[in-house]
Structures are given as structure tokens and as C-alpha cells.
Amino acid sequence: MVMRLRVQYRGAEGEAKTALESRLRGAENDRDGALSAATETILHMDANDISERTRECVQDVAERGKFRFEDKETFGEYMQVLQRANQAIFMDQKKLLERIKAAKKAAKATTVATAPPVDAQPEGPTGPEAGPAAATPPAEPKAGA
């Protein structure tokens, strides 16, 4: 946004220059606030979730992002910084996803291991739901038969 405003108002004079300066200050404040919020969020994450490379890249994005981008070359260099940070973040996300999958698999294995085995259950109904046949003792064999 800031770069776009600079290009839009290049060579402005009088009221147009005043409008540019006002809009630039607002856009720069928005940009700096967003960079600071994102940086703080990432820098305060657990070291197990975010690598040192990602922390360094994000810090670089925040520092270099607050400069005045008055030419396309500087802006292009900043885009490369953003790409490196994006790659580092995606690598950390991939590792985090693998950890989540492993935790889910372990939790599922624990749940299956604590369930009673099918063989341990008695055959046929027992108790009151079994009906009168289950309550009748088996007949003794008759002598001489």
C-alpha cells in the first residue's frame, strides 16, 4: 500500500502533496502495526514449534519492512526477504503437522489398546436380559438312558 501511494503521488505538489503525506503516515502506521503484531506473535511461540531460522527471518521482515520503499529495486529486495520468511514458516508448519499426526496416531493406538478384547466377552446373553432359559439350570442326565 505504501509503495503504491508513493508511485501514485510521485511529483505531487500543494494539496495533493499534503494528502499524500497524510495517507502515507496512515498507511505506514497500519503497516508497522501489522508487522509488529505478527512479529510478537511468532517470537513468543514455543521453541519446539518455531525454528531459530524462522525467528531470524521474521525479525528481518519486520526490520526491513519499516523502511521507505521509494524505488522498485528496494521493494524487490524486500520481496526476497518475504519469500525466505515464508519458506521458513512453511517448513516449521510441515514439522508441526507431522508432530500432530504422530500424536493422533499414538492417541488412537492407546484407545484401541485399552478397549476389552472381543474374545474376553462371554458368549450369548447373561443376566436378566437372557430370559428364563438362562435362569433354568441344565437338566441332569437320566440314569439308564
N, C-alpha and C positions, 0 to 999 in steps of 0.2 A: 504494500500500500504506500509506504513512504517513498520508495523508488518511483512508483507510478506518479505520485504527486510532484516529485521533483521534475520529472520529464514533462508533465502536463503544464507546469507553470514556469518552465525554463524561459528566462528573459522577461519575466513579468515585471511590471512597474506600477507604482501608485497603489490603487485599491486592490488590484489583482495580487500584488506582492504581499500586501497586508493579509489578504485572505489565505495566500499560500503559507505564510509563516504561522498563522493560526491553525490551519488544518494540519500542517506538518507537526506542530507541537502536540496536537491531539493524537495524531497517528503514531508519533514516536512514543508517547506515553502509553498508548494501548500496546504497542509492540514490546516495549520494555517490561510492562506489567506481565504480559503473557510469557515472555522469556523467563522472567524471574520466578513466576509460579511453577512453570514446568521444570525449571532447574531445581528448585527447592524440593519439589515432589520426588524427583529422581534421586537427588543427592541424599535424601533421608530414607531411602529404601534400604532394606536389609542387604548386607554384603553377599549373602547367599543368592539373592535374586538379581543383583546388578553387578556386572563386572567393573573392574577398575578402568578398563578401556572405555566403556560406555560413560562412566562418570567424567573422564577426561574429555571425551567428545562433546558431551552435553555442556560442560563448563566452557569449552571452546566456542560452541554455538552461541551461548549466552554472552560471552565477552565480545566476540566479533560481530554479533548481531546488533549491538548498540552503536556501531559506527555509522557515520553518514555515508550512504551509498550514493555517490554523486556520478559515478561512471559505471558502465556495464562490466568492465573488467573486474572491479572490486566486487560487484554483485555476483559475477560468475565464480569468483574465488569462494565467496560465501556459500554458494550453492554446492560446491565440492565439500565444504565443511559439513553442510547439512546431510549430504549423501553418506559421508563417513559415519556420522552420528546415527543415521537411520540404519545402516548396516550393522552397527554395534548393537543397537537396540533389538533388531530382529534376531540376532544371534542369541542374545540373552532370553528373548521370548521363546525361541526354539528349545533352549535348555530348560526353561521353566515348564514348558509344555511336556517335555519328557519326564520331568520330576512329577508332575501332576498325574500323568498316565501310570507311572510306576506306583504312586501312592494309591490310585484307584485299583490297580491290579492286586496290590498287597491287601487292600481292604476287602476286596471280593474274595480272595483266597482265604482270608481269616474267617469271613462269614460262612463260606462253604465248609471249612474245617470244623466249625463249632456246631453245625447242624447235625442232628442224630442220623446215623446211617439207616438206610432203608431196611437192612437185614435185622436190625435190633427191634423193630416193631413187631408185636405179636400178630399172628395170622388170624383173620376173622375178627368179628366184633366181640368185645368183652364188656362186662358191666351191665347196667340196666338197659342200655340200648341194644343188647344182644337178644333180648326177648326170652320167653320161657324155655327155649331149648337149651340155652346156656346154663340156666339155673338147675336143670334136671341132671342129677348125677348119672353117669353111664350105668347101664344095666349090667348086673353081674352075670357071667355065663351060667347057664343052667347045667346042673350035673347030669351026666348021662347023655347029653346031646351030642 
